[in-house]
Every structure is written in structure tokens, then in C-alpha cells.
Amino acid sequence: MSKRTIYLIVGLIISAIVGVIWLQLEMIQTAMEVNAQRYDEAVQDALKFAANEQEVYETALVNNQINGYTERLGRLSGKLPTTGILDRKLGSGLSSGWESNAPQLAVNNRIKNQDLEERVNRDMLHKDLTTQFINANLDRNLAYGVFDVRKQEFIIRNGRPLSKIGADTARHSDLMNSSYRVSLFDDKDGQPRGYIIAYSPEKDDVIFDSIWYNLALSFLFVSIILGCFIYTIYVILFQKKLSEMKTDFINNMTHEFKTPIATISLATDSIVSPKVSSDPDKVQRFARIIKQENKRMNDQVEKVLQMAKLDKNKLKLNISEVDLNDVVTDAAVYIGLQVEPRGGTVETDLQAEPAIVQGDLTHISSLINNLLDNANKYSPESPKILVSTRNVSKGVEVTVKDHGLGMTREARKNIFDRFYRVHTGDRHDVKGFGLGLSYVKTITEVHNGTINVKSEIGKGSSFIVTFPYLQD
């Protein structure tokens, strides 16, 4: 799959996910607006019901006091007292009303002159509002009050009468600023004597609670889709990278095997030639060449087999006491045979004392040889390699430093990946399968050690490996 195709698929999926998220947010926003509107309507309906009940109650009570008329009371007749406010306040008015043959007009005039707090049945108002709030699921800290228009003060709050000091509107700014209000006891000109006002400090919480379940599910499903998308893209890119590295590995392996095979074939043809077969010295020379190239191929195959064993967790360590100073010295001598013909040097700085750790001698030796071989391959024509040891907390540290090509930050992130090889620009003579540093990291980890790398382009690299004194 080409990069262009991958980028196209990623772009389409991102667009789809963004579209789904935007659609979900729009639906949630719409749901919140609808629920807010329903909430406002429910509060207003509760206030209107309570105000209407007060007016119906007053009308029924007046009729009852005038002529005992109770047919209009309906379900309110049971609430009417035999004596009450109007009995006490309207006694003389009723008498004069009867004498003037206008009882209803007289009573109504008297009622209009009464204080609002005497006209409101507090117990009935509180019961009606409480019932309505509960029935509409609005009973979460919802406050209400009765405001007297004439006095410009609150006379009731949450069913309790207010004192002169407590009636000050400054103490009830929440109610004054609320949009939930209905008029109470309108006169013939349509002017209200008061207002029933409600305030909900938890309106947003109530609205959110009504949609949190859908919101949580939307977030969960979008997160699952997004997570699966990210993981899928990661797998695609990883597999693409792995495929490229394997292709490079096959190409490198083919090249590494092709050269010795060609050399062996040429040496074999030379040996069977009559001119060479009759000369024992030449036969011996070509035989050594065949043996060297055969060993070279065998070493390459061994590296691949070692990594296969590591893959299958079949690696078994033969733990013994290993002197890292001795291992470094032997490895430096071996790599020196390759470095010196190129005009380079290999130096050692063995400061570790003691330098003995527990580990597998064969694998630790291979690890050091791999690092030195890597330093040699990625150095210019005259390699300068320094191998040092020193004691650190609970172990011994081995550092292989070169003055070679160096690496970018991106390369440092991937150098321990299998089959990965650092790009060498115009240099095409750097051989290998991309398995050496992966092997180094694996062996370090199975010895419970650590490995770090420091590198700068054009200044070289330093590989720092730490081995603990004891193995668990």
C-alpha cells in the first residue's frame, strides 16, 4: 500500500470521525436546549397553577361568605374555613353591602384594599407549589417568593412570612433577577397586586442530569472508534515499516551471501583449472579463500538463527563470572585487525575495579564485538574507537565511543529495532542485516542491564551498556 493511499484513508477516516463528533455535539446541544425549554415551561406552569389556585380559592371564599354559595368550590370546598380573614376584615363591608344591594361589588372593593399578605393563603400556596415541583421533577433546591407590587418588597419566601428587614429586595436578588414569575391577583385594569417568583440555582445541573447518560454513551462510543482508528493506523504504519525493513533485510542478506558465493565459485573454478591444480601452493591459497568465505556465510546465518531463538524465547544463559576488562581487551584486539589496515586506532580505558559480573561469557563477548563492529562500519576512513569501563552503582559500565558519522534523533529512536539500518547517505559500503543492535539490546535486557546511546551528526556516537554485578 502506497503512502498516498494510506494518507487518503487516514484523511477520510479523520473526516468521518470529526463529522460524527460534530453531529453528536449538535445533537447534545439541541437536547440541552429542548430540556432547558421544557424546564422553563414546567416552572412557569407550576407558578401559574399556584397563582390560579389562589384566585379561585379567594373567589370561592367570597361567594361562600356572601350567600353560602359553594357549587363553584369544586375540590376546593374542603379547604374553606368557616371563619377566616374575610370574616374578620370584611364584616362591616358585608353589612353595608347587603344594605346597598351590591354585596359582590362591596366585597370586591374591600378585597382590593387588603394587603397582599392577607389575601395569600401561605399554606395552600406552599403545598401547591411543592406538589407541582415534585410532580415535574423540579424539587432540587428550587426557591420561590411572593412579591408585593404596592410595597415593593417580598412578603413570603418558601412558605415563610418575612419580617420588615427580611422583606428588603436586596436580600432576594436571586428572585428579583429571575425570569420565572407570574402575576397574582390582577385588578380590572390588568395590573397585578403581586408576583409569584421562582429561582433555580441548579437549573444547569438538572438539565445536564437529564442528558448525562446519552452524553456518556456518546463519549464512550466515540472514544472506542477513535481508539480503534488510532490503533489501526499504528498497525498499518508499523506493518509498512516492518515490511520495508524486511525487504531491506532480504536485499542485504542476498548481497551478503552473493559475494562469498561468487568468491567460492571463482575459487572452485580456479582449483579445477589444470594450471592451478598442478600447483599445490595455489590450491592451498584458493582453499583458504573458500574456507574464509564459508566461515563468513556461517557467521551471517548464525546471527539470523540467534535472533530466531530470541524470538521464540529459547535463549538460555550459561551464567558464570565474567571479567569485563578481559572481554573488552580481547574484543579490542580482534577489531584492531580490521581497523589498523584502514589507518585507524582502537584504544581502551579500563578503570573498572572490580570488573567481574555475573553473565553469559559468549553472549557478552558477542555484544561487545557487535558494538565495536558497528563503530568500525560507521566510521570514516580512519576510525578512532575508544572502549572504556568504570564502576557504577551496583554494576559495571562499558562505553564504546567512535568519531564516525553520528545519528539523527529519529535514527536513535529506531536503531534497536530489528532490521533497521541507519541511512549512510552517499556511503554504500556499510554491510549488515540490521540485526546487530537489536541483538545487543536483547542480550543487555536478559542480563537485567541497561543500554543508552548518545550521538551527534558528524561527531560520532557513544553506546553505554551497564551490567549488574549479580543476576537475580
C-alpha positions as a printed NumPy array, in Angstrom:
array([[  0.   ,   0.   ,   0.   ],
       [  1.455,   3.337,  -1.054],
       [  1.85 ,   6.308,   1.277],
       [ -0.619,   8.279,  -0.802],
       [ -3.294,   5.618,  -0.319],
       [ -2.612,   5.452,   3.413],
       [ -2.822,   9.225,   3.76 ],
       [ -6.082,   9.232,   1.771],
       [ -7.625,   6.574,   4.012],
       [ -6.434,   8.383,   7.134],
       [ -7.876,  11.649,   5.844],
       [-11.253,  10.079,   5.079],
       [-11.468,   8.353,   8.457],
       [-10.466,  11.535,  10.301],
       [-13.109,  13.466,   8.374],
       [-15.719,  10.84 ,   9.247],
       [-14.785,  10.861,  12.94 ],
       [-14.802,  14.666,  13.069],
       [-18.202,  14.609,  11.378],
       [-19.572,  12.104,  13.903],
       [-18.218,  14.136,  16.811],
       [-19.686,  17.353,  15.388],
       [-23.051,  15.653,  14.839],
       [-23.042,  14.287,  18.394],
       [-22.229,  17.727,  19.805],
       [-25.026,  19.284,  17.759],
       [-27.494,  16.674,  18.994],
       [-26.384,  17.155,  22.587],
       [-26.663,  20.938,  22.239],
       [-30.152,  20.581,  20.784],
       [-31.177,  18.187,  23.55 ],
       [-29.931,  20.63 ,  26.204],
       [-31.85 ,  23.497,  24.597],
       [-35.031,  21.419,  24.396],
       [-34.675,  20.265,  28.013],
       [-33.994,  23.842,  29.131],
       [-37.164,  24.98 ,  27.373],
       [-39.164,  22.167,  28.955],
       [-37.714,  23.042,  32.339],
       [-38.684,  26.721,  31.94 ],
       [-42.192,  25.761,  30.847],
       [-42.578,  23.361,  33.756],
       [-41.583,  26.02 ,  36.29 ],
       [-43.898,  28.581,  34.713],
       [-46.769,  26.084,  34.646],
       [-46.257,  25.325,  38.335],
       [-46.324,  29.028,  39.214],
       [-49.413,  29.654,  37.052],
       [-51.216,  26.739,  38.686],
       [-50.458,  28.043,  42.17 ],
       [-51.493,  31.604,  41.278],
       [-54.721,  30.38 ,  39.716],
       [-55.478,  28.267,  42.776],
       [-55.101,  31.337,  44.988],
       [-57.521,  33.35 ,  42.861],
       [-60.045,  30.502,  42.63 ],
       [-59.816,  29.988,  46.371],
       [-60.402,  33.693,  47.072],
       [-63.36 ,  33.879,  44.683],
       [-64.943,  30.79 ,  46.198],
       [-64.403,  32.084,  49.718],
       [-66.011,  35.437,  48.893],
       [-69.069,  33.734,  47.398],
       [-69.294,  31.475,  50.394],
       [-69.203,  34.441,  52.768],
       [-71.824,  36.376,  50.756],
       [-74.521,  33.798,  50.18 ],
       [-73.174,  30.422,  51.197],
       [-72.63 ,  29.571,  47.539],
       [-70.353,  26.53 ,  47.299],
       [-71.141,  24.947,  43.961],
       [-68.126,  26.719,  42.362],
       [-65.77 ,  25.492,  45.055],
       [-65.362,  22.05 ,  43.492],
       [-62.403,  20.292,  45.01 ],
       [-61.536,  23.484,  46.987],
       [-64.656,  23.378,  49.16 ],
       [-62.921,  21.153,  51.63 ],
       [-60.202,  23.776,  52.056],
       [-62.584,  26.629,  53.019],
       [-62.613,  27.642,  56.679],
       [-65.893,  28.509,  58.415],
       [-64.247,  31.635,  59.747],
       [-61.18 ,  33.39 ,  58.494],
       [-59.564,  36.508,  57.177],
       [-62.566,  37.715,  55.235],
       [-64.898,  37.078,  58.194],
       [-62.79 ,  39.366,  60.349],
       [-61.818,  42.023,  57.799],
       [-64.994,  42.293,  55.751],
       [-67.696,  42.191,  58.47 ],
       [-68.767,  45.812,  58.182],
       [-68.318,  45.721,  54.436],
       [-70.696,  42.794,  54.113],
       [-73.344,  44.593,  56.18 ],
       [-73.114,  47.776,  54.146],
       [-73.006,  45.692,  51.006],
       [-76.247,  43.965,  51.807],
       [-77.889,  47.307,  52.632],
       [-76.739,  48.807,  49.332],
       [-77.956,  45.77 ,  47.38 ],
       [-74.477,  45.415,  45.913],
       [-72.796,  42.788,  48.087],
       [-70.443,  41.468,  45.413],
       [-69.196,  44.963,  44.478],
       [-68.701,  45.935,  48.094],
       [-66.757,  42.773,  48.892],
       [-64.574,  43.162,  45.814],
       [-63.765,  46.777,  46.751],
       [-62.868,  45.676,  50.231],
       [-60.63 ,  42.892,  48.915],
       [-58.717,  45.259,  46.671],
       [-57.848,  47.408,  49.671],
       [-56.494,  44.474,  51.699],
       [-52.727,  43.876,  51.991],
       [-51.437,  41.144,  49.711],
       [-50.129,  39.112,  52.63 ],
       [-53.717,  38.917,  53.985],
       [-55.066,  37.711,  50.648],
       [-52.491,  34.954,  50.085],
       [-53.109,  31.601,  51.748],
       [-49.481,  30.702,  52.569],
       [-50.101,  27.077,  53.496],
       [-52.105,  26.408,  50.375],
       [-49.543,  28.2  ,  48.191],
       [-46.653,  26.267,  49.659],
       [-48.453,  22.956,  49.331],
       [-49.498,  23.613,  45.737],
       [-46.02 ,  24.696,  44.612],
       [-44.286,  21.87 ,  46.434],
       [-46.625,  19.323,  44.872],
       [-46.228,  20.8  ,  41.399],
       [-42.436,  20.942,  41.7  ],
       [-42.262,  17.311,  42.812],
       [-44.612,  16.121,  40.076],
       [-42.5  ,  17.904,  37.46 ],
       [-39.203,  16.683,  38.976],
       [-38.283,  20.258,  39.872],
       [-37.723,  19.765,  43.594],
       [-33.929,  20.297,  43.55 ],
       [-33.318,  23.387,  45.679],
       [-35.954,  25.44 ,  43.863],
       [-36.786,  28.644,  45.789],
       [-39.898,  30.809,  45.44 ],
       [-41.274,  34.005,  46.882],
       [-44.274,  36.367,  46.731],
       [-43.54 ,  39.963,  45.788],
       [-45.905,  42.807,  46.772],
       [-46.084,  45.38 ,  43.989],
       [-47.505,  48.149,  46.159],
       [-44.933,  47.803,  48.906],
       [-42.129,  46.836,  46.508],
       [-40.954,  44.107,  48.858],
       [-41.151,  40.364,  49.359],
       [-43.749,  39.184,  51.86 ],
       [-43.258,  35.398,  51.617],
       [-40.287,  33.158,  50.808],
       [-40.534,  29.385,  50.634],
       [-43.782,  29.386,  52.629],
       [-42.48 ,  31.605,  55.47 ],
       [-43.645,  35.192,  56.108],
       [-40.88 ,  37.767,  56.052],
       [-40.178,  40.47 ,  58.562],
       [-39.772,  44.101,  57.561],
       [-35.996,  43.699,  57.413],
       [-36.187,  40.328,  55.653],
       [-38.593,  41.71 ,  53.048],
       [-35.969,  44.017,  51.544],
       [-35.484,  43.163,  47.868],
       [-31.71 ,  43.475,  48.264],
       [-31.838,  40.268,  50.283],
       [-33.592,  38.47 ,  47.467],
       [-31.585,  39.474,  44.408],
       [-31.749,  35.895,  43.121],
       [-35.551,  36.086,  42.92 ],
       [-35.569,  39.655,  41.618],
       [-33.322,  38.681,  38.709],
       [-35.212,  35.506,  37.883],
       [-37.305,  35.198,  34.747],
       [-39.686,  32.693,  36.377],
       [-42.629,  34.819,  37.51 ],
       [-46.412,  35.003,  37.167],
       [-48.805,  37.751,  38.203],
       [-51.053,  37.337,  41.227],
       [-54.486,  38.916,  41.753],
       [-54.712,  41.151,  38.681],
       [-57.153,  44.102,  39.035],
       [-59.705,  45.138,  36.434],
       [-57.058,  47.139,  34.602],
       [-54.834,  44.107,  34.329],
       [-52.332,  45.435,  36.904],
       [-51.09 ,  42.714,  39.268],
       [-51.078,  43.138,  43.041],
       [-48.069,  40.884,  43.243],
       [-45.946,  38.208,  41.637],
       [-45.043,  34.655,  42.454],
       [-41.353,  34.366,  41.537],
       [-39.185,  31.249,  41.458],
       [-35.424,  30.763,  41.198],
       [-33.454,  27.611,  40.389],
       [-29.718,  27.744,  41.268],
       [-29.302,  24.194,  39.97 ],
       [-31.017,  24.548,  36.627],
       [-27.894,  23.668,  34.644],
       [-27.296,  20.608,  36.824],
       [-30.868,  19.419,  36.31 ],
       [-30.583,  19.848,  32.546],
       [-27.214,  18.109,  32.471],
       [-28.539,  15.223,  34.584],
       [-31.265,  14.687,  32.01 ],
       [-28.735,  14.059,  29.218],
       [-25.625,  12.769,  31.012],
       [-26.439,   9.148,  30.172],
       [-26.614,   9.866,  26.441],
       [-23.57 ,  12.111,  26.722],
       [-21.574,   9.38 ,  28.481],
       [-22.542,   6.763,  25.906],
       [-21.677,   9.121,  23.043],
       [-18.288,   9.849,  24.583],
       [-17.669,   6.138,  25.17 ],
       [-18.542,   5.097,  21.614],
       [-16.594,   7.959,  20.042],
       [-13.602,   7.073,  22.253],
       [-13.813,   3.43 ,  21.165],
       [-13.993,   4.419,  17.5  ],
       [-11.127,   6.885,  17.911],
       [ -9.031,   4.366,  19.838],
       [ -9.598,   1.656,  17.244],
       [ -8.77 ,   4.124,  14.487],
       [ -5.505,   5.186,  16.144],
       [ -4.553,   1.573,  16.797],
       [ -5.395,   0.603,  13.203],
       [ -3.271,   3.41 ,  11.8  ],
       [ -0.457,   2.446,  14.145],
       [ -0.637,  -1.18 ,  12.982],
       [ -0.738,  -0.14 ,   9.324],
       [  2.27 ,   2.13 ,   9.655],
       [  4.137,  -0.398,  11.779],
       [  3.47 ,  -3.189,   9.321],
       [  4.506,  -0.946,   6.451],
       [  7.714,  -0.066,   8.258],
       [  8.317,  -3.706,   9.144],
       [  7.712,  -4.744,   5.548],
       [ 10.216,  -2.164,   4.329],
       [ 12.793,  -3.311,   6.881],
       [ 12.295,  -6.947,   5.956],
       [ 12.678,  -6.069,   2.3  ],
       [ 15.919,  -4.276,   3.127],
       [ 16.987,  -7.279,   5.188],
       [ 16.364,  -9.688,   2.329],
       [ 18.231,  -7.416,  -0.061],
       [ 21.169,  -7.085,   2.338],
       [ 21.222, -10.809,   3.077],
       [ 21.168, -11.582,  -0.646],
       [ 24.063,  -9.192,  -1.155],
       [ 25.997, -10.597,   1.816],
       [ 25.559, -14.174,   0.54 ],
       [ 26.063, -13.357,  -3.121],
       [ 29.603, -12.028,  -2.62 ],
       [ 31.051, -15.09 ,  -0.788],
       [ 29.166, -17.48 ,  -3.067],
       [ 30.652, -15.767,  -6.093],
       [ 34.106, -15.878,  -4.479],
       [ 33.757, -19.582,  -3.644],
       [ 32.546, -20.317,  -7.169],
       [ 35.517, -18.474,  -8.649],
       [ 37.955, -20.217,  -6.309],
       [ 36.46 , -23.618,  -7.166],
       [ 36.746, -22.952, -10.886],
       [ 40.355, -21.934, -10.351],
       [ 41.192, -25.09 ,  -8.405],
       [ 39.852, -27.381, -11.124],
       [ 41.834, -25.463, -13.729],
       [ 44.855, -27.548, -14.907],
       [ 47.177, -24.589, -14.396],
       [ 46.194, -24.265, -10.709],
       [ 45.584, -27.896,  -9.789],
       [ 49.163, -28.714, -10.628],
       [ 50.43 , -26.042,  -8.202],
       [ 49.889, -27.093,  -4.534],
       [ 50.516, -23.579,  -3.208],
       [ 47.8  , -22.078,  -5.381],
       [ 45.414, -24.87 ,  -4.426],
       [ 46.069, -24.121,  -0.742],
       [ 45.525, -20.415,  -1.312],
       [ 42.164, -20.908,  -3.006],
       [ 41.177, -23.483,  -0.39 ],
       [ 41.792, -20.911,   2.365],
       [ 39.691, -18.396,   0.453],
       [ 36.843, -20.928,   0.238],
       [ 37.149, -21.631,   3.96 ],
       [ 37.124, -17.919,   4.868],
       [ 34.096, -17.181,   2.727],
       [ 32.334, -20.23 ,   4.07 ],
       [ 33.012, -19.034,   7.624],
       [ 31.695, -15.597,   6.673],
       [ 28.408, -17.09 ,   5.445],
       [ 28.198, -19.305,   8.511],
       [ 28.591, -16.265,  10.803],
       [ 25.783, -14.458,   8.99 ],
       [ 23.488, -17.47 ,   9.252],
       [ 24.361, -17.792,  12.944],
       [ 23.266, -14.213,  13.578],
       [ 19.896, -14.867,  11.985],
       [ 19.483, -18.094,  13.983],
       [ 20.373, -16.297,  17.208],
       [ 17.66 , -13.727,  16.606],
       [ 15.193, -16.528,  15.786],
       [ 15.981, -18.131,  19.15 ],
       [ 15.432, -14.818,  20.894],
       [ 12.077, -14.511,  19.129],
       [ 10.927, -17.854,  20.485],
       [ 12.293, -17.176,  23.996],
       [ 14.602, -20.159,  23.68 ],
       [ 17.688, -18.259,  24.838],
       [ 19.346, -19.887,  27.853],
       [ 22.156, -18.113,  29.651],
       [ 25.146, -20.009,  30.981],
       [ 25.789, -17.812,  33.987],
       [ 29.37 , -17.541,  35.177],
       [ 31.727, -14.876,  36.44 ],
       [ 32.792, -12.645,  33.543],
       [ 35.685, -10.2  ,  33.697],
       [ 34.548,  -7.33 ,  31.502],
       [ 38.061,  -5.886,  31.298],
       [ 39.275,  -9.138,  29.732],
       [ 36.302,  -9.274,  27.355],
       [ 36.919,  -5.676,  26.232],
       [ 40.633,  -6.322,  25.749],
       [ 40.055,  -9.402,  23.577],
       [ 37.378,  -7.628,  21.536],
       [ 39.629,  -4.592,  21.011],
       [ 42.436,  -6.812,  19.728],
       [ 40.06 ,  -8.557,  17.302],
       [ 38.528,  -5.348,  15.887],
       [ 42.006,  -3.815,  15.723],
       [ 42.861,  -6.267,  12.97 ],
       [ 40.159,  -4.623,  10.852],
       [ 40.715,  -1.025,  11.948],
       [ 44.514,  -0.775,  11.669],
       [ 44.657,  -1.539,   7.905],
       [ 42.349,   1.476,   7.437],
       [ 44.717,   3.727,   9.384],
       [ 42.511,   3.758,  12.47 ],
       [ 43.114,   3.087,  16.162],
       [ 41.356,   1.236,  18.94 ],
       [ 42.084,   2.379,  22.495],
       [ 40.954,   1.01 ,  25.842],
       [ 40.478,   2.76 ,  29.177],
       [ 39.839,   0.077,  31.772],
       [ 39.02 ,   1.825,  35.053],
       [ 36.571,  -0.704,  36.449],
       [ 37.936,  -2.488,  39.506],
       [ 36.498,  -4.955,  40.181],
       [ 35.21 ,  -5.65 ,  36.665],
       [ 33.683,  -9.072,  37.328],
       [ 29.951,  -9.51 ,  36.776],
       [ 27.655, -12.495,  36.505],
       [ 26.605, -13.278,  32.94 ],
       [ 26.947, -15.419,  29.848],
       [ 30.501, -15.027,  28.54 ],
       [ 29.617, -15.965,  24.961],
       [ 26.74 , -13.511,  24.625],
       [ 28.517, -10.67 ,  26.43 ],
       [ 31.537, -11.141,  24.156],
       [ 29.254, -11.1  ,  21.102],
       [ 27.576,  -7.958,  22.445],
       [ 30.893,  -6.082,  22.777],
       [ 32.066,  -7.344,  19.362],
       [ 28.814,  -6.138,  17.771],
       [ 29.25 ,  -2.66 ,  19.232],
       [ 32.873,  -2.471,  18.051],
       [ 31.953,  -3.795,  14.609],
       [ 29.18 ,  -1.182,  14.413],
       [ 31.634,   1.589,  15.416],
       [ 34.05 ,   0.434,  12.722],
       [ 31.419,   0.217,   9.96 ],
       [ 30.003,   3.686,  10.59 ],
       [ 33.354,   5.451,  10.951],
       [ 35.233,   7.271,   8.169],
       [ 38.419,   6.01 ,   6.532],
       [ 40.488,   6.288,   9.74 ],
       [ 38.305,   5.058,  12.619],
       [ 39.087,   6.21 ,  16.159],
       [ 37.41 ,   3.964,  18.687],
       [ 37.626,   4.175,  22.479],
       [ 36.354,   1.408,  24.75 ],
       [ 36.195,   2.173,  28.462],
       [ 34.945,   0.535,  31.633],
       [ 34.131,   2.014,  35.015],
       [ 32.299,   1.087,  38.181],
       [ 28.831,   2.473,  38.792],
       [ 26.213,   1.818,  41.425],
       [ 25.535,  -1.952,  41.565],
       [ 27.4  ,  -2.73 ,  38.344],
       [ 29.999,  -2.07 ,  35.663],
       [ 29.54 ,   0.346,  32.774],
       [ 31.065,  -0.297,  29.334],
       [ 31.23 ,   2.578,  26.825],
       [ 32.066,   2.229,  23.139],
       [ 32.779,   5.628,  21.608],
       [ 33.591,   6.44 ,  17.987],
       [ 34.11 ,   9.573,  15.887],
       [ 32.071,   8.354,  12.96 ],
       [ 29.043,   9.539,  11.038],
       [ 26.731,  10.014,  14.019],
       [ 22.928,   9.693,  14.017],
       [ 19.859,  11.87 ,  13.925],
       [ 17.332,  11.904,  16.751],
       [ 14.914,   9.886,  14.619],
       [ 17.583,   7.262,  13.96 ],
       [ 18.365,   6.988,  17.687],
       [ 14.723,   6.097,  18.329],
       [ 14.818,   3.171,  15.892],
       [ 18.376,   1.793,  15.975],
       [ 17.42 ,  -1.048,  18.306],
       [ 14.528,  -2.174,  16.083],
       [ 15.109,  -5.38 ,  14.194],
       [ 16.162,  -4.978,  10.553],
       [ 16.577,  -1.227,  10.983],
       [ 19.7  ,   0.289,   9.44 ],
       [ 20.871,   3.87 ,   9.725],
       [ 20.963,   5.695,   6.406],
       [ 24.532,   6.448,   5.41 ],
       [ 23.926,   8.991,   2.646],
       [ 26.353,   8.522,  -0.209],
       [ 28.155,   5.654,   1.528],
       [ 27.03 ,   2.274,   0.176],
       [ 29.774,   0.087,   1.618],
       [ 28.224,  -0.371,   5.063],
       [ 27.222,  -4.013,   5.244],
       [ 24.911,  -5.815,   7.619],
       [ 21.407,  -7.149,   8.216],
       [ 20.209,  -4.605,  10.779],
       [ 20.251,  -7.27 ,  13.494],
       [ 23.367,  -6.341,  15.476],
       [ 21.995,  -3.6  ,  17.74 ],
       [ 18.715,  -5.438,  18.212],
       [ 20.763,  -8.386,  19.469],
       [ 22.79 ,  -6.052,  21.72 ],
       [ 19.653,  -4.618,  23.328],
       [ 18.099,  -8.058,  23.842],
       [ 21.203,  -9.512,  25.468],
       [ 21.522,  -6.453,  27.698],
       [ 17.929,  -6.791,  28.871],
       [ 18.155, -10.529,  29.599],
       [ 21.172,  -9.687,  31.789],
       [ 18.988,  -7.101,  33.617],
       [ 21.215,  -4.332,  32.303],
       [ 20.596,  -1.045,  30.534],
       [ 21.796,   0.49 ,  27.287],
       [ 21.83 ,   4.136,  26.213],
       [ 23.13 ,   5.944,  23.172],
       [ 24.452,   9.456,  22.647],
       [ 25.114,  10.697,  19.156],
       [ 25.547,  13.815,  17.031],
       [ 25.708,  14.051,  13.279],
       [ 29.315,  14.309,  12.151],
       [ 30.721,  13.882,  15.684],
       [ 30.182,  10.193,  16.338],
       [ 28.255,   8.007,  18.75 ],
       [ 28.66 ,   6.538,  22.213],
       [ 26.932,   3.316,  23.332],
       [ 26.783,   2.93 ,  27.106],
       [ 25.977,  -0.532,  28.461],
       [ 25.619,  -1.279,  32.17 ],
       [ 25.786,  -4.814,  33.615],
       [ 24.786,  -5.551,  37.233],
       [ 27.262,  -7.368,  39.436],
       [ 24.747, -10.092,  40.334],
       [ 21.915, -11.775,  38.443],
       [ 18.625, -12.381,  40.238]])
